[in-house]
Amino acid sequence: MIEVEGLTKRYGDKVAVDRLTFSVRPGVVTGFLGPNGAGKSTTMRMILGLDHPTEGDVRIDGTHYDRLKDPLTYVGALLDAKAVHGGRSAYHHLLCLAQSNGIPRRRVAEVLDTVGLTAVARKKTKGFSLGMGQRLGIAAALLGDPRILMFDEPVNGLDPEGIHWIRTLMKSLAAQGRTVFVSSHLMSEMALTAEHLVVIGQGRLLADLSMSDFIRQNSRSYVRLRSPQRERLLDVLHQAGITVVEAGGGALEVEGGKAEQIGELAARNGLVLHELSPQQASLEEAFMRLTAGAVEYHAHTGQDAEPQDWGAGWKEA
Ligand SMILES: Nc1ncnc2c1ncn2[C@@H]1O[C@H](COP(=O)(O)OP(=O)(O)OP(=O)(O)O)[C@@H](O)[C@H]1O
């Protein structure tokens, strides 16, 4: 369990994290979402004691990170996959970490196997691809067999196979009863991975809710219509008690409507339709609406291997 209470971080005048309070529970993947610059990495660094809060508090299973004995056995984190000595092999990188943290040597081979890097374990990491680097970072996070795992944007730059692998690994770690906290700026990715969501924007908490609640509250379904007899169609829909909104470019939208019902109504009235399409607003759109007021950087467009069964025997202490 990670408990964040009133957490604030200021860099001069800049408030990177603003009075954040939330908890991350074991047994589920919790997605930490926010647009670029929202304060996700800063929050994660404070959880790990790498940055000191200006105000507020973070506890890991009730204790501050810097008071944990053998912290890698409590919390494993992937913050920056490039933070590796390029002249070292994957094996030696992990061995150094293990030896300096009182972790048995056998764990090195185990985690290399878990992340699928055994075949390249003796190769220097400077030749690693982005995906291999991410896998090595994940191996380091798993080394101490920790009950809490944090991943900062783990799928960034990965190919579909790598994304699928990480997604499956996270779910299996949570299913083992671990606390899994993963940041992303992509709602579509989190929708496939996380059961719970913490959303921030400009350092502030915007939402703390289950993924199913988020989907229920934000899945807008509607039918999109286009007709060369637009005015007559509007009259017919109006008479049938159907509410229509103008969608720009001549299109109409019927909130929560059924395409079949509208199509039959149009046919009965001899109306030509050029478009009759059921639509579902994407979660990405809902996320963008939620964070719209809190986006720091806007683009100017000129217009308005499956994870192994590693750790299956692990039980939450
Ligand atoms: N060391 C620092 N000095 C000054 N400002 C900083 C520092 N670190 C972060 N910031 C600022 O704090 C804000 C939050 O940054 P942070 O990296 O935590 O956001 P993020 O949500 O992780 O973003 P991204 O998705 O782009 O990685 C940003 O405006 C950033 O510029």
The ligand as a MOL file (V3000), in Angstrom:
LIG
                    3D

  0  0  0     0  0            999 V3000
M  V30 BEGIN CTAB
M  V30 COUNTS 31 33 0 0 0
M  V30 BEGIN ATOM
M  V30 1 N 13.8700 19.6680 -11.3240 0
M  V30 2 C 12.8920 20.4510 -11.7750 0
M  V30 3 N 13.0220 21.7930 -11.7870 0
M  V30 4 C 12.0330 22.5980 -12.2220 0
M  V30 5 N 10.8380 22.1680 -12.6940 0
M  V30 6 C 10.6430 20.8260 -12.7190 0
M  V30 7 C 11.6440 19.9100 -12.2770 0
M  V30 8 N 11.1560 18.6560 -12.4100 0
M  V30 9 C 9.9120 18.7850 -12.9380 0
M  V30 10 N 9.6090 20.0890 -13.1180 0
M  V30 11 C 8.3470 20.6210 -13.6550 0
M  V30 12 O 7.2910 20.0700 -12.8860 0
M  V30 13 C 6.1810 19.7340 -13.7020 0
M  V30 14 C 5.8340 18.2740 -13.5530 0
M  V30 15 O 6.8370 17.4860 -14.1820 0
M  V30 16 P 6.7900 15.8910 -14.2040 0
M  V30 17 O 8.0100 15.4400 -14.9680 0
M  V30 18 O 6.6260 15.3830 -12.8340 0
M  V30 19 O 5.4720 15.6290 -15.0450 0
M  V30 20 P 4.9750 14.2910 -15.7490 0
M  V30 21 O 3.5100 14.1950 -15.4650 0
M  V30 22 O 5.8230 13.1430 -15.3190 0
M  V30 23 O 5.1900 14.6300 -17.2730 0
M  V30 24 P 5.5940 13.6820 -18.5250 0
M  V30 25 O 4.3840 12.8490 -18.8400 0
M  V30 26 O 5.8660 14.7040 -19.5820 0
M  V30 27 O 6.8040 12.9040 -18.1120 0
M  V30 28 C 6.5610 20.1320 -15.1310 0
M  V30 29 O 6.0760 21.4150 -15.4050 0
M  V30 30 C 8.0810 20.1680 -15.0760 0
M  V30 31 O 8.5840 21.0740 -16.0110 0
M  V30 END ATOM
M  V30 BEGIN BOND
M  V30 1 1 1 2
M  V30 2 1 2 3
M  V30 3 2 2 7
M  V30 4 2 3 4
M  V30 5 1 4 5
M  V30 6 2 5 6
M  V30 7 1 6 7
M  V30 8 1 6 10
M  V30 9 1 7 8
M  V30 10 2 8 9
M  V30 11 1 9 10
M  V30 12 1 10 11
M  V30 13 1 11 12
M  V30 14 1 11 30
M  V30 15 1 12 13
M  V30 16 1 13 14
M  V30 17 1 13 28
M  V30 18 1 14 15
M  V30 19 1 15 16
M  V30 20 2 16 17
M  V30 21 1 16 18
M  V30 22 1 16 19
M  V30 23 1 19 20
M  V30 24 2 20 21
M  V30 25 1 20 22
M  V30 26 1 20 23
M  V30 27 1 23 24
M  V30 28 2 24 25
M  V30 29 1 24 26
M  V30 30 1 24 27
M  V30 31 1 28 29
M  V30 32 1 28 30
M  V30 33 1 30 31
M  V30 END BOND
M  V30 END CTAB
M  END
